[in-house]
Amino acid sequence: MGRTSDAKEKILNAAHSLIELRGYSALGVAEICKAADVPKGSFYYFFESKEALALAVLDEHWQAQRGDWARALQDDGEPLSRLRRLFEQTQAGLRAGQQSCGTVSGCMFGNLTLELSNQTEPIRARLQQIFDAQVEMVDTVIAEARERGEVTVGDTHAAARSVVAQLEGQVLFAKLYNNTQHLEALWDNCLALLSARPTGMAAVGS
């Protein structure tokens, strides 16, 4: 009965929620199956190991997040406005999560990087691929802003890495202090990292 069409999705959803709440290492297969309401045998029908499940959760989470990032960064607005929208979208999502469960969950990718990057090579490699993809998306926007004369940064790829790192760091602080106000410095810090011209800053803030 566990091999029904929705068993895999139940396992993925349960694992996603539990990993966000408690992390990866403390979870056992039996607990995941209990939360998913599927027999333990169903787990190994779909996933050869807990690590394989974690990779699937990461892929599913990134697919959803990549869509959110694309909608924020790839519309027709001015590049700095689109980048700011990404930050506002991130803050709004964390606030909604806090209102729902009482705590700031942080970023699953950042949380698992801290927990597992030195323990499992496949997960470390997958997380690296995801962060590289985030940097590429931000780099495209920064390069456009530089072409328009809105920022004066030299190496746009390095700047994009700094922006993504700053975003992850502020999300980490929001999780640590259970306070999304730590995200309010994101935009001013980003403008400083990008050496934004005053005209570009005014255009976004208007």
N, C-alpha and C positions, 0 to 999 in steps of 0.2 A: 504493500500500500504506500510505502514511502517513496516509490519511484513515479509518483504521479507528476503531471506536467508542471505543477507549481512547487514541488518540493525543493528544487534547486533555488528558486527565487526566495522561498521562505528561509532557507539556510543563509543565503546572501544577505537578506534584510536583517535577520537576527544577528549575524556576525557584524554587520555594519554598525548596528545600534550598540552592541556590546563593546566593540573596539573603540567607538567614540566615547563611551561611558567609562570604560575601565582599562583600555589598552589591550595589547595583544598577548603578552607573556602570561598573564594570570588566567587566561581563558583556556578551558578544556573543550574537547570535541563534544563530550557528553552534555556540558552546559549549553553549548551552542545548539545542539539538537533539541534539548529540552525547551529552550526559548523559541525555536522554530517549530516545535510540535511535530517533529519527524523522527522516525527510528534512526538509531546510530548507523545502521547499515546503509541508509540512504545517503549519509554524508560521504562514505567511501565509494559509493556509486558515482557521485558527481565530482569528488575532489580526492586526489590521492593522498593529501596531507593537509594539516592546518596551514602550512606555509602556502600551499596552492590556493587555499581559500582566501588567505590574506591578499595574495596577488590579484585574485578575482575581485575582491572588495575594492582594492586600490584602483583597478581599471574602471570599475563601475562608477566609483566616486569621481575619478578624473573625467570620465566621459560627460558626466553631468556638470562638473565645474567648468570644463573647457567650453561647454555651450554657454554658460553664464558669462565667462570671460569674453568670449567672442561677441556676444550681444553687447557687452559694455564697450569693447575696444574697437569694434569694426563697423560702427554705424557711420553716419555722414557728418557727425559733429566735429568740432575742432579737436585736434589730438590731445591737448592738455585737458580739455573738458571730458573726453572719453576716459582718460587715465584717472581723473578725479572720480568719475562715476564708478569705476572699478572699486576704489577705496570705499566709497559710500555704500556700494552694494555689499561689500564684505562686512562693513560695520553693521549694516541693517540685518544681515543674516545671523551674525553672532548675537545681536540683541534679541532677535526673535527666538533663537535657541535658548538664551538665558531666561527669557520670559516663560518658555515652555517647560524647561526642566530645572531651573533655578541656578544653573551654573553656566559659565562660558566654556564651551567644549574645546575651543581652539581650532586649529587646523589639523585634520587627520594626517596629512602628509608631514607636517612639522612634528606632530606628536610621535609618529612612527619612526621618523628620522632619528629623534632623540632616543627612542627606546630600542631600535633594532638595527641601526645602520652598521654597527660593529658585530652583529650576531648572525645575520643571514645575508649572504651575498645576493641572491635573487631579489630580495626585497630592497636592499640598498641600491641595486642597479635600476630597478623599476622606479624608485623614488627619484633617483638622479635623472632619469629620462623625463619624468613629469616636471621637475623643476626646470630642466633645460627647455622644455616646451613652453613653460610660463615665461621664462626669460625671453625667448624668441618672440612671443606675442607682444610683450612690453617693448622690446627693442624696435619692432616695426613702428609702434606709435611714437617712440622717442625720436627715431630717425625722421619721421614725418614732421614732428615739431621742430627739429633742427633745420630742416629744409625751409620751413616757414619763418625761421629766425626767432622762434619763441624760446629756444633754449640754446645755450652756447657750449654744452658739453662736447668733449672731443670724441671719445670712444663710446658710441651709443650702446654697444653690447655690454661693456663693463658697467655703464650706467644702469642698464636694465637689470643686471645682476644685483646691483646695489639697491635698486628700488624693490625688487622681489625680496631680497634679504631683509630690508627695512620693514616691509609688510609682514613677513613671517615673524620678525622680532617683536613688533608691536602686538601682533595677535598672541604671541607667547606671553607677553606681559599681561594682556587682557585676561588670559586663562589663569595665570599665576595669581593675580589679584582679584579675579572674578569681577572685573570691572571694565566695561567696554569704553570708558572714558580714555583709556590708554591709547585708543585708536584715533583720538581727535587730533593728535600731532602728525598724523600720516601725511597730510597734504603739504603742510609747511615744510616738513622734512624732505619730502619729495622735490619740492621746488628748489630747495637748497642743494640737493644732490645733483639736480639737472642744470644748475647754474641758469635758472630761468631768467629771462629778461623782464624788466618791470612791465613792459607792454603786454607780454604773454600772461603774466600773473593777473594783470588787471582784467584782461579779456575773459579769463576763466572765472574770476570772482564776481564779475558783473551780473 
